[in-house]
Amino acid sequence: MTDKTILIAGTYDTKDDELLYLADVIRGQGGGVLTMDVSVLGDPSRPTDISKHAVAEAGGSSIQAAIDSGDENVAMQIMARGAAAKALELYRAGRIDGVIVLGGTMGTDLALDLCAALPLGVPKYVVSTVSFSPLLPPERIPADVQMILWAGGLYGLNSICKASLSQAAGAVLGAARSVEPPKRDRPLIGMTSFGKTVLRYMVALKPALEARGFEVAVFHATGMGGRAFESLAAEGAFAAVMDFAPQEVANHLFGGLSAGEDRMTAAGRAGIPQLVAPGCYDLVDFVGWQPAPAPLAGRPTHAHNRLLTSAVLELEERRQVARAICGKLAGATAPVALMLPRGGCNEWDRPGADLHDAEGLAAFCDEITAQVPEAVELHALDAHINDAEFCAAVLAVFDRWVAEGIVRA
């Protein structure tokens, strides 16, 4: 008997040996295997558990249609849709406990869709010739995916690529055996923030919310954290969100570390109550070891470390961010409270601090006030976002929403 079953997906017409090797390693460690063929033109050396025809049908098409398209990109997108649908179907049926996908650029493109279809907590491993490459946009990388470079393995098995393949096989089976999935035994609050040097509200809010019977997950809003936050919001995982660090909106507008165009929209679409504040609205994060993006050249900056640097937005750009935030909140289908701390929105913009800009802050606050959607509660606070008064105001709104049944306790 086997304890955990791993789905192995790949193009079995061209990578049969490598995929069979993965299966042998997993079985050799006592795991179970289900195989999925996502190839189009050729056939595997032996039948797979999920055939390429079943995958194409799950994608709303057929292998013949993929062939007739005459376009490998179109064909692979058909297979990607089908592979994602089949993987989710298998997981929901309790037939798989994790997944490993093998590929070059084509297979990796498909792998990202397949892994994104599975919930957070399901072990996902991608063995790819382009792991960690800038070819992979952050908005397409699932929140908890693991990747390893498929070194020296583009065509055929050898001792170099076996080192990567065997690690991946052991890792995904080990993860499936040891993972502790989210319990969901308490209502969950999703919160965005940064480290305590710049935003500190989570230090007070997390224990206060936990004392009220809620679980709190704080997401580091530097691109991938925002993606994870949006993904869980889209699933309806949160009882409420406290999106107090929407800096990724500005990042997307001005070429920084984007979490995607849909940042700050999933909770609203899913009908999740939102408390929102503009923490670090005035900063755009970029890769610290690269030159600043062209639109940000010549700005004052703050270097967090050798990886991450933030540039300061100018006055009109701050107004643009205010309009973008208000535009995203306009689509919400559940109550929204916008907390506006007029005393400042990050530790570095306090009076006397390096990035203080009273005129820019006033312009942003005025634009928010002018553009805020009618259905959004606006709470203008004579406080800084890191002051105790901010947390008190947040908890006052939250407690009222719990009492009114807006947030389910």
LINCOR-V270411 format. One record per pair of residues at least 12 apart in sequence whose C-alpha atoms are under 8 Angstrom apart, sorted by the first residue. I is the first residue (numbers start at 1). GAP is how many residues later the second one is. D is the distance in whole Angstrom. If there is no record, write none. Layout:
((I;GAP;D) (I;GAP;D))
//
This chain:
((1;29;8) (2;28;6) (2;29;5) (2;30;6) (3;27;7) (3;28;6) (3;29;7) (3;174;8) (4;27;5) (4;28;6) (4;92;7) (4;93;6) (4;169;7) (4;172;7) (4;173;7) (5;26;6) (5;27;4) (5;28;5) (5;29;7) (5;90;7) (5;91;5) (5;92;5) (5;93;7) (5;168;8) (6;25;7) (6;26;6) (6;27;5) (6;28;6) (6;90;6) (6;91;6) (6;92;5) (6;93;5) (6;94;7) (6;166;8) (6;167;7) (7;26;6) (7;27;5) (7;28;6) (7;29;7) (7;80;8) (7;89;6) (7;90;8) (7;91;6) (7;92;5) (7;93;6) (8;14;8) (8;15;7) (8;25;7) (8;26;6) (8;27;5) (8;28;6) (8;91;6) (8;92;5) (8;93;6) (8;94;8) (9;26;6) (9;27;5) (9;28;6) (9;29;7) (9;90;8) (9;91;6) (9;92;5) (9;93;7) (10;26;7) (10;27;6) (10;28;6) (10;29;7) (10;91;6) (10;92;5) (10;93;7) (10;97;7) (11;26;6) (11;27;5) (11;28;4) (11;29;8) (11;92;8) (11;96;7) (12;25;6) (12;26;7) (12;27;6) (12;31;7) (12;32;5) (12;33;8) (13;26;6) (13;28;8) (13;29;5) (13;30;5) (13;31;5) (13;32;8) (14;28;8) (15;140;8) (15;141;7) (16;28;6) (16;29;7) (17;139;7) (17;140;7) (18;138;7) (18;139;6) (18;147;8) (19;83;7) (21;144;8) (22;143;6) (22;144;7) (22;147;6) (23;146;8) (25;141;6) (25;144;6) (25;145;7) (26;143;6) (26;144;7) (26;147;7) (29;141;8) (31;142;7) (34;14;8) (34;15;6) (34;16;8) (34;62;8) (35;13;5) (35;14;5) (35;15;6) (36;12;6) (36;13;6) (36;14;5) (36;15;6) (36;16;7) (36;19;8) (37;13;6) (37;14;5) (37;15;5) (37;18;8) (38;13;8) (38;14;5) (38;17;7) (38;41;6) (38;42;8) (38;45;7) (39;13;6) (39;40;8) (40;12;7) (40;23;6) (40;26;7) (40;27;7) (40;35;7) (40;36;8) (41;26;7) (52;27;8) (54;28;8) (55;24;6) (55;27;5) (55;28;6) (55;31;7) (56;22;6) (56;23;5) (56;25;8) (56;26;5) (56;27;8) (57;25;7) (58;23;7) (58;24;4) (58;25;7) (58;27;6) (58;28;6) (59;19;6) (59;20;6) (59;21;7) (59;22;5) (59;23;4) (59;24;7) (59;26;7) (60;18;8) (60;22;7) (61;17;7) (66;12;7) (76;30;7) (76;34;7) (77;33;7) (79;31;7) (80;29;8) (80;30;5) (80;31;7) (80;33;6) (80;34;7) (81;32;7) (81;33;8) (83;27;8) (83;31;6) (84;29;6) (84;30;4) (84;31;7) (84;32;8) (84;33;6) (84;34;8) (85;29;8) (85;32;7) (87;27;7) (87;30;8) (87;31;7) (88;29;6) (88;30;6) (91;27;8) (97;25;7) (97;26;7) (97;79;6) (98;24;6) (98;25;5) (98;26;6) (98;74;7) (98;75;7) (98;77;8) (98;78;6) (99;16;8) (99;23;8) (99;24;6) (99;25;5) (99;26;6) (99;73;7) (100;24;6) (100;25;5) (100;26;6) (100;27;7) (100;68;8) (100;69;8) (100;72;7) (101;24;6) (101;25;5) (101;26;6) (102;24;6) (102;25;5) (102;26;6) (103;23;8) (103;24;7) (103;25;5) (103;26;7) (104;24;6) (104;25;5) (104;26;7) (104;50;7) (105;23;8) (105;24;7) (105;25;7) (107;21;8) (108;18;7) (108;20;6) (108;22;8) (111;15;7) (112;28;6) (112;29;6) (112;30;7) (113;27;8) (115;27;6) (115;30;7) (116;24;8) (116;25;7) (116;26;5) (120;23;7) (120;24;6) (120;112;8) (121;23;7) (121;58;7) (121;59;8) (121;60;5) (121;61;7) (122;54;7) (122;57;8) (122;59;8) (123;21;8) (123;22;7) (123;49;6) (123;52;6) (123;53;6) (123;56;8) (124;20;7) (124;21;5) (124;22;6) (124;48;7) (125;20;6) (125;21;5) (125;22;6) (125;23;8) (125;43;7) (125;47;6) (126;19;7) (126;20;6) (126;21;5) (126;22;7) (127;20;6) (127;21;5) (127;22;6) (127;23;6) (127;37;8) (127;38;7) (127;41;7) (128;19;7) (128;20;7) (128;21;5) (128;22;5) (129;20;6) (129;21;5) (129;22;7) (129;24;8) (129;25;7) (130;19;7) (130;20;8) (131;16;6) (131;17;6) (131;18;5) (131;19;8) (132;15;8) (132;17;8) (138;85;7) (138;86;6) (138;89;8) (138;120;7) (138;121;7) (138;122;8) (139;84;8) (139;85;7) (139;88;6) (139;119;8) (139;120;6) (139;121;5) (141;83;8) (142;85;8) (142;86;7) (143;81;7) (143;82;7) (143;84;7) (143;85;5) (143;88;8) (148;16;7) (148;20;7) (149;15;7) (150;14;6) (150;15;7) (151;13;7) (186;27;7) (186;28;6) (186;29;6) (187;26;8) (187;27;5) (187;28;6) (187;51;7) (187;52;6) (187;221;7) (187;222;7) (188;26;6) (188;27;5) (188;28;6) (188;29;7) (188;49;7) (188;50;5) (188;51;6) (188;52;7) (189;25;7) (189;26;6) (189;27;5) (189;28;6) (189;49;5) (189;50;6) (189;51;5) (189;52;5) (189;53;7) (190;26;6) (190;27;5) (190;28;6) (190;29;7) (190;39;7) (190;48;6) (190;50;7) (190;51;5) (190;52;6) (190;53;8) (191;25;7) (191;26;6) (191;27;5) (191;28;6) (191;50;6) (191;51;5) (191;52;5) (191;53;7) (192;26;5) (192;27;5) (192;28;6) (192;29;6) (192;34;8) (192;37;8) (192;50;7) (192;51;5) (192;52;6) (192;53;5) (192;54;8) (193;25;7) (193;26;6) (193;27;5) (193;28;6) (193;50;8) (193;51;6) (193;52;5) (193;86;8) (194;25;8) (194;26;5) (194;27;6) (194;51;7) (195;25;8) (197;150;7) (198;148;5) (198;149;5) (198;150;7) (199;80;7) (199;147;6) (199;148;7) (199;186;8) (199;187;6) (200;186;6) (201;184;7) (201;185;6) (201;186;8) (201;187;8) (201;189;8) (201;190;6) (202;16;8) (204;187;7) (205;186;7) (205;190;8) (213;196;7) (214;195;7) (221;24;7) (221;25;7) (221;26;7) (221;27;7) (222;26;7) (222;35;6) (222;36;8) (222;37;8) (222;63;8) (223;25;7) (223;34;5) (223;35;5) (223;36;4) (223;37;8) (224;35;6) (225;34;8) (226;22;7) (226;33;5) (226;37;7) (227;32;5) (227;33;7) (227;36;8) (230;33;7) (230;34;7) (230;35;8) (230;36;6) (230;37;7) (231;35;8) (233;33;6) (233;34;5) (233;37;7) (233;39;8) (234;32;5) (234;33;6) (234;35;8) (234;36;6) (235;35;8) (236;31;8) (236;34;6) (236;36;7) (238;34;7) (239;33;7) (239;34;7) (239;168;6) (239;169;6) (240;32;6) (240;33;5) (240;34;6) (240;35;8) (240;167;6) (241;26;7) (241;31;7) (241;32;6) (241;33;5) (241;34;6) (241;35;8) (242;32;6) (242;33;5) (242;34;6) (242;35;8) (243;21;8) (243;31;7) (243;32;6) (243;33;5) (243;34;6) (244;31;8) (244;32;5) (244;33;4) (244;34;6) (244;35;5) (245;32;7) (245;33;6) (245;34;4) (245;35;6) (245;36;7) (246;18;7) (246;31;8) (246;32;6) (246;33;7) (246;34;7) (246;35;7) (247;31;7) (247;32;7) (247;33;6) (247;34;5) (247;35;8) (247;36;7) (247;37;7) (248;15;7) (248;36;8) (249;12;8) (249;14;6) (249;15;8) (249;72;7) (249;75;8) (249;76;7) (250;31;7) (250;32;8) (250;33;7) (250;34;6) (250;71;6) (251;32;8) (251;33;5) (251;34;6) (253;68;8) (254;30;7) (254;41;7) (254;42;8) (255;31;8) (255;38;6) (255;40;8) (256;28;6) (256;29;5) (256;30;5) (256;31;8) (256;37;7) (257;27;8) (257;28;6) (257;29;6) (257;30;8) (264;61;8) (264;64;6) (264;65;8) (265;63;6) (265;64;7) (265;66;8) (265;67;8) (267;65;8) (268;61;7) (268;63;6) (268;64;4) (268;65;5) (268;66;6) (269;62;7) (269;63;6) (269;64;6) (270;63;7) (271;61;7) (271;62;5) (271;63;5) (272;61;8) (272;62;6) (272;63;8) (273;61;5) (273;62;5) (273;63;6) (273;133;7) (273;134;7) (274;60;8) (274;61;6) (274;62;5) (274;63;6) (275;61;6) (275;62;5) (275;63;6) (275;64;7) (275;119;8) (276;60;7) (276;61;6) (276;62;5) (276;63;6) (277;61;6) (277;62;5) (277;63;6) (277;64;8) (278;61;8) (278;62;7) (278;67;6) (279;66;5) (279;67;6) (279;106;7) (280;65;6) (280;66;5) (281;37;8) (281;40;7) (281;64;7) (282;30;6) (282;31;5) (282;36;6) (283;27;6) (283;28;6) (283;29;5) (283;30;6) (284;26;5) (284;27;5) (284;28;7) (284;29;7) (285;23;7) (285;24;6) (285;25;4) (285;26;7) (286;22;6) (286;23;6) (286;24;6) (286;25;8) (287;20;6) (287;21;5) (287;22;6) (288;15;7) (288;17;7) (288;18;6) (288;19;5) (288;20;4) (288;21;5) (289;17;6) (289;18;6) (289;19;8) (296;15;7) (299;12;6) (299;13;6) (299;14;8) (300;12;6) (300;55;8) (312;43;8) (314;46;7) (315;44;8) (315;45;5) (315;48;7) (315;49;8) (318;42;7) (318;45;7) (318;46;5) (319;44;7) (319;45;5) (319;48;6) (319;49;8) (321;43;8) (322;42;6) (322;43;8) (322;45;6) (322;46;5) (322;49;8) (323;44;7) (323;45;7) (323;48;6) (326;42;7) (326;45;6) (326;46;5) (326;47;6) (327;46;8) (329;44;7) (329;47;8) (330;43;6) (330;45;8) (330;46;8) (335;40;8) (335;41;7) (335;71;8) (336;39;8) (336;40;5) (336;41;6) (337;39;6) (337;40;5) (337;41;6) (337;42;7) (337;60;8) (338;38;7) (338;39;6) (338;40;5) (338;41;6) (339;39;6) (339;40;5) (339;41;6) (339;42;7) (339;55;8) (340;25;7) (340;38;7) (340;39;6) (340;40;5) (340;41;6) (341;39;6) (341;40;5) (341;41;6) (341;42;5) (341;43;5) (341;44;6) (341;49;7) (342;19;7) (342;20;8) (342;23;7) (342;38;7) (342;39;6) (342;40;6) (342;41;6) (342;42;7) (343;38;8) (343;39;6) (343;40;5) (343;41;4) (343;42;7) (344;17;7) (344;39;7) (344;40;5) (344;41;6) (345;39;6) (345;40;5) (345;41;8) (346;38;8) (346;39;7) (346;40;7) (347;39;7) (350;34;8))
//
